[in-house]
């Protein structure tokens, strides 16, 4: 299991164990984390699982592909460096301690 901390827009933190192989979005969904809607269920067809990856983790998460880059154009206030769709980040041991911050809203 990998520990991931999800930080709500208001600052409330939720640190949960997520099984390797799941996505960061599935970890949020399975643990009832508010702020990640995941309307498309993880198909990279919306931007409602958008987060900002903590500065310390930006270079440690796998790179974005073109489809994710395109969908981030629809996210609320995307950041070119820190914005990610959590459905596209697979959980591995290398992500133990990952911190992500939810935006003010999902669109």
MIBA-320717 format. One record per residue (C-alpha): residue number from 1; residue in one letter; x, y, z. Coordinates in Angstrom, 2 decimals, m for minus. Example, Ala and Ser with C-alpha at 12.3 -4.5 7.8 and 13.67 -1.06 7.14 Angstrom:
REM MIBA-320717
<node pos="1" code="A" xx="12.30" yy="m4.50" zz="7.80"/>
<node pos="2" code="S" xx="13.67" yy="m1.06" zz="7.14"/>
***
This chain:
REM MIBA-320717
<node pos="1" code="X" xx="0.00" yy="0.00" zz="0.00"/>
<node pos="2" code="X" xx="1.11" yy="3.52" zz="m0.78"/>
<node pos="3" code="X" xx="0.27" yy="6.54" zz="1.39"/>
<node pos="4" code="X" xx="m1.18" yy="9.49" zz="m0.51"/>
<node pos="5" code="X" xx="m2.25" yy="12.79" zz="1.00"/>
<node pos="6" code="X" xx="m5.14" yy="14.60" zz="m0.68"/>
<node pos="7" code="X" xx="m5.48" yy="18.23" zz="0.39"/>
<node pos="8" code="X" xx="m8.86" yy="19.90" zz="m0.02"/>
<node pos="9" code="X" xx="m8.99" yy="23.45" zz="m1.34"/>
<node pos="10" code="X" xx="m9.65" yy="24.73" zz="2.20"/>
<node pos="11" code="X" xx="m6.59" yy="22.92" zz="3.56"/>
<node pos="12" code="X" xx="m8.13" yy="19.82" zz="5.16"/>
<node pos="13" code="X" xx="m5.82" yy="16.83" zz="4.62"/>
<node pos="14" code="X" xx="m6.76" yy="13.20" zz="4.05"/>
<node pos="15" code="X" xx="m3.90" yy="10.69" zz="4.17"/>
<node pos="16" code="X" xx="m4.96" yy="7.26" zz="2.98"/>
<node pos="17" code="X" xx="m3.45" yy="3.96" zz="1.88"/>
<node pos="18" code="X" xx="m3.97" yy="3.21" zz="m1.81"/>
<node pos="19" code="X" xx="m3.23" yy="m0.15" zz="m3.38"/>
<node pos="20" code="X" xx="m0.53" yy="m0.27" zz="m6.02"/>
<node pos="21" code="X" xx="m1.97" yy="m0.52" zz="m9.50"/>
<node pos="22" code="X" xx="m4.92" yy="1.74" zz="m8.81"/>
<node pos="23" code="X" xx="m4.94" yy="5.32" zz="m10.02"/>
<node pos="24" code="X" xx="m4.67" yy="8.27" zz="m7.65"/>
<node pos="25" code="X" xx="m8.27" yy="9.06" zz="m8.68"/>
<node pos="26" code="X" xx="m9.46" yy="5.57" zz="m7.70"/>
<node pos="27" code="X" xx="m7.73" yy="6.00" zz="m4.35"/>
<node pos="28" code="X" xx="m9.71" yy="9.20" zz="m3.76"/>
<node pos="29" code="X" xx="m12.98" yy="7.65" zz="m4.93"/>
<node pos="30" code="X" xx="m12.55" yy="4.48" zz="m2.86"/>
<node pos="31" code="X" xx="m11.77" yy="6.48" zz="0.27"/>
<node pos="32" code="X" xx="m14.53" yy="9.09" zz="m0.08"/>
<node pos="33" code="X" xx="m12.16" yy="12.01" zz="m0.59"/>
<node pos="34" code="X" xx="m14.16" yy="15.15" zz="m1.44"/>
<node pos="35" code="X" xx="m13.04" yy="17.39" zz="m4.28"/>
<node pos="36" code="X" xx="m12.31" yy="14.76" zz="m6.93"/>
<node pos="37" code="X" xx="m15.49" yy="14.12" zz="m8.90"/>
<node pos="38" code="X" xx="m14.15" yy="11.81" zz="m11.65"/>
<node pos="39" code="X" xx="m17.26" yy="12.12" zz="m13.81"/>
<node pos="40" code="X" xx="m15.83" yy="9.97" zz="m16.63"/>
<node pos="41" code="X" xx="m14.75" yy="7.19" zz="m14.28"/>
<node pos="42" code="X" xx="m11.10" yy="7.40" zz="m15.23"/>
<node pos="43" code="X" xx="m11.28" yy="7.41" zz="m19.03"/>
<node pos="44" code="X" xx="m9.37" yy="10.71" zz="m19.37"/>
<node pos="45" code="X" xx="m12.49" yy="12.18" zz="m20.99"/>
<node pos="46" code="X" xx="m13.12" yy="15.03" zz="m18.55"/>
<node pos="47" code="X" xx="m11.09" yy="17.15" zz="m16.17"/>
<node pos="48" code="X" xx="m13.01" yy="16.56" zz="m12.93"/>
<node pos="49" code="X" xx="m10.17" yy="14.70" zz="m11.22"/>
<node pos="50" code="X" xx="m7.74" yy="17.61" zz="m11.65"/>
<node pos="51" code="X" xx="m5.21" yy="18.28" zz="m8.89"/>
<node pos="52" code="X" xx="m2.02" yy="20.24" zz="m8.34"/>
<node pos="53" code="X" xx="0.89" yy="17.95" zz="m7.53"/>
<node pos="54" code="X" xx="2.98" yy="19.16" zz="m4.60"/>
<node pos="55" code="X" xx="6.20" yy="20.89" zz="m5.72"/>
<node pos="56" code="X" xx="8.34" yy="18.14" zz="m4.15"/>
<node pos="57" code="X" xx="6.59" yy="15.52" zz="m6.30"/>
<node pos="58" code="X" xx="6.30" yy="17.22" zz="m9.71"/>
<node pos="59" code="X" xx="9.42" yy="15.53" zz="m11.09"/>
<node pos="60" code="X" xx="8.63" yy="12.18" zz="m9.44"/>
<node pos="61" code="X" xx="5.27" yy="11.41" zz="m11.04"/>
<node pos="62" code="X" xx="5.25" yy="9.91" zz="m14.54"/>
<node pos="63" code="X" xx="5.09" yy="12.40" zz="m17.39"/>
<node pos="64" code="X" xx="1.80" yy="13.52" zz="m18.92"/>
<node pos="65" code="X" xx="0.83" yy="12.14" zz="m22.30"/>
<node pos="66" code="X" xx="m0.82" yy="14.17" zz="m25.08"/>
<node pos="67" code="X" xx="m4.37" yy="13.14" zz="m24.19"/>
<node pos="68" code="X" xx="m3.95" yy="14.29" zz="m20.58"/>
<node pos="69" code="X" xx="m2.39" yy="17.56" zz="m21.76"/>
<node pos="70" code="X" xx="m5.41" yy="18.18" zz="m23.99"/>
<node pos="71" code="X" xx="m7.93" yy="17.44" zz="m21.21"/>
<node pos="72" code="X" xx="m6.12" yy="19.74" zz="m18.78"/>
<node pos="73" code="X" xx="m7.08" yy="22.63" zz="m21.09"/>
<node pos="74" code="X" xx="m10.61" yy="22.16" zz="m19.73"/>
<node pos="75" code="X" xx="m9.59" yy="22.11" zz="m16.04"/>
<node pos="76" code="X" xx="m10.22" yy="24.96" zz="m13.61"/>
<node pos="77" code="X" xx="m7.13" yy="27.19" zz="m13.45"/>
<node pos="78" code="X" xx="m4.60" yy="24.65" zz="m14.75"/>
<node pos="79" code="X" xx="m0.93" yy="25.10" zz="m13.90"/>
<node pos="80" code="X" xx="1.46" yy="24.09" zz="m16.68"/>
<node pos="81" code="X" xx="3.85" yy="22.45" zz="m14.22"/>
<node pos="82" code="X" xx="1.73" yy="21.11" zz="m11.35"/>
<node pos="83" code="X" xx="m1.66" yy="20.24" zz="m12.86"/>
<node pos="84" code="X" xx="m2.45" yy="16.56" zz="m13.38"/>
<node pos="85" code="X" xx="m5.48" yy="14.37" zz="m13.89"/>
<node pos="86" code="X" xx="m5.43" yy="11.82" zz="m11.09"/>
<node pos="87" code="X" xx="m6.95" yy="9.15" zz="m13.33"/>
<node pos="88" code="X" xx="m3.68" yy="9.17" zz="m15.28"/>
<node pos="89" code="X" xx="m1.32" yy="8.62" zz="m12.33"/>
<node pos="90" code="X" xx="m0.89" yy="4.94" zz="m11.43"/>
<node pos="91" code="X" xx="0.01" yy="4.24" zz="m7.82"/>
<node pos="92" code="X" xx="3.36" yy="2.51" zz="m7.22"/>
<node pos="93" code="X" xx="5.73" yy="2.22" zz="m4.27"/>
<node pos="94" code="X" xx="7.69" yy="5.12" zz="m5.78"/>
<node pos="95" code="X" xx="4.74" yy="7.43" zz="m5.03"/>
<node pos="96" code="X" xx="4.63" yy="6.65" zz="m1.29"/>
<node pos="97" code="X" xx="4.08" yy="10.03" zz="0.42"/>
<node pos="98" code="X" xx="2.62" yy="11.77" zz="m2.66"/>
<node pos="99" code="X" xx="0.72" yy="14.98" zz="m1.88"/>
<node pos="100" code="X" xx="m1.88" yy="16.48" zz="m4.18"/>
<node pos="101" code="X" xx="m4.01" yy="19.61" zz="m3.72"/>
<node pos="102" code="X" xx="m7.50" yy="19.95" zz="m5.11"/>
<node pos="103" code="X" xx="m8.43" yy="23.12" zz="m7.02"/>
<node pos="104" code="X" xx="m11.17" yy="25.43" zz="m5.79"/>
<node pos="105" code="X" xx="m13.64" yy="23.61" zz="m8.03"/>
<node pos="106" code="X" xx="m13.84" yy="20.99" zz="m10.76"/>
<node pos="107" code="X" xx="m15.34" yy="21.85" zz="m14.14"/>
***
